[in-house]
Amino acid sequence: MKVRGRENIPQEGPVIIMSNHISLLDPPLLGAFLPRKIHYMAKKELFDNKLAGWLLGSLGAFPVKRGTGDRKALRNALKILKNEGVLGVFPEGTRYPEGELGEAHTGSIMIALMGQAPIVPAGIKNVKTGGRTTINFGKPIYLNDFYEEKPDKETQKEIAEQVMAEIEELLQMD
């Protein structure tokens, strides 16, 4: 394991860790190397099995219905941020096991704006068995200029692209 940039994670206050998603191991790996407890949005289907649902819940995950405007998940996410917690989000909304990056959903940006939380980009690479796993945390992205007035969809998309570009840079580090 190689982990860089932990010093970029604010020690207090709300924060969102936005990472690429290549494996089911991503959430526990990120959580193991963060100095603070992290809560995740996880697809609702993972909670269908009672044992898996219990385990995920005990680890701080909560369900989200993907592809919908899941208000309950949004309320849960905002509550975590209001209580100055850490929210883990995979902005692509799905895993890309080969390591390529997908397009970020703007809903993840809306959560950051509504929760007035900085975004710490994270890049995870090579969690395949036998390989060296690297996690790089980038510098926080502050969206203070957008808290007063909700940006339009195009601006949200531009912010999402900026976050994904930061994650791409983190993935290029050795």
Long-range contacts (C-beta under 8 A, 24 or more apart in sequence): 1-33, 1-132, 1-133, 1-134, 1-135, 2-132, 2-133, 2-134, 2-135, 3-33, 3-134, 3-135, 3-136, 3-137, 4-134, 4-135, 4-136, 4-137, 4-173, 5-136, 5-137, 5-138, 5-139, 5-170, 6-33, 6-34, 6-35, 6-137, 8-120, 8-137, 8-138, 8-139, 8-140, 9-34, 9-35, 9-36, 9-86, 9-120, 9-137, 9-140, 10-118, 10-120, 10-140, 11-35, 11-36, 12-84, 13-84, 13-117, 14-80, 14-81, 14-82, 14-84, 14-85, 14-86, 14-87, 14-115, 14-116, 14-117, 14-118, 15-86, 15-87, 15-117, 15-118, 15-119, 15-120, 15-140, 16-81, 16-86, 16-87, 16-88, 16-89, 16-108, 16-111, 16-112, 16-115, 16-117, 16-118, 16-119, 16-120, 17-86, 17-87, 17-88, 17-89, 17-119, 17-120, 17-122, 17-137, 18-89, 18-90, 18-91, 18-104, 18-108, 18-119, 18-120, 18-121, 18-122, 18-163, 18-167, 19-88, 19-89, 19-90, 19-121, 19-122, 19-123, 19-124, 19-167, 20-90, 20-92, 20-96, 20-99, 20-101, 20-122, 20-123, 20-124, 20-167, 20-171, 21-90, 21-92, 21-94, 21-95, 21-96, 21-124, 22-95, 22-96, 22-97, 22-98, 22-99, 22-124, 22-125, 22-127, 23-95, 23-97, 23-124, 23-127, 23-128, 24-95, 25-127, 26-90, 26-95, 26-124, 26-127, 27-59, 27-61, 27-88, 28-59, 29-124, 29-127, 29-133, 29-135, 30-88, 30-122, 30-124, 30-135, 31-59, 31-60, 31-88, 33-135, 34-86, 36-85, 36-86, 37-85, 37-86, 38-86, 38-87, 38-88, 39-80, 39-85, 39-86, 39-87, 39-88, 40-87, 40-88, 40-89, 41-73, 41-76, 41-77, 41-87, 41-88, 41-89, 66-93, 74-111, 74-114, 77-111, 77-115, 78-111, 78-114, 78-115, 80-115, 81-111, 81-115, 81-116, 81-117, 82-115, 87-111, 87-115, 87-117, 91-160, 91-163, 91-164, 99-125, 99-126, 99-171, 101-164, 101-167, 101-168, 101-171, 103-160, 103-164, 104-160, 104-161, 104-163, 104-164, 105-160, 106-153, 106-156, 106-157, 106-160, 108-160, 108-163, 109-143, 109-156, 109-159, 109-160, 109-163, 110-156, 112-143, 113-143, 113-146, 113-147, 113-150, 113-151, 113-156, 116-143, 116-147, 118-142, 118-143, 119-143, 119-163, 121-163, 121-166, 121-167, 121-170, 122-167, 122-170, 123-167, 123-168, 123-169, 123-170, 123-171, 123-173, 125-171, 134-173, 134-174, 136-170, 136-171, 136-173, 137-170, 138-166, 138-167, 138-169, 138-170, 141-166
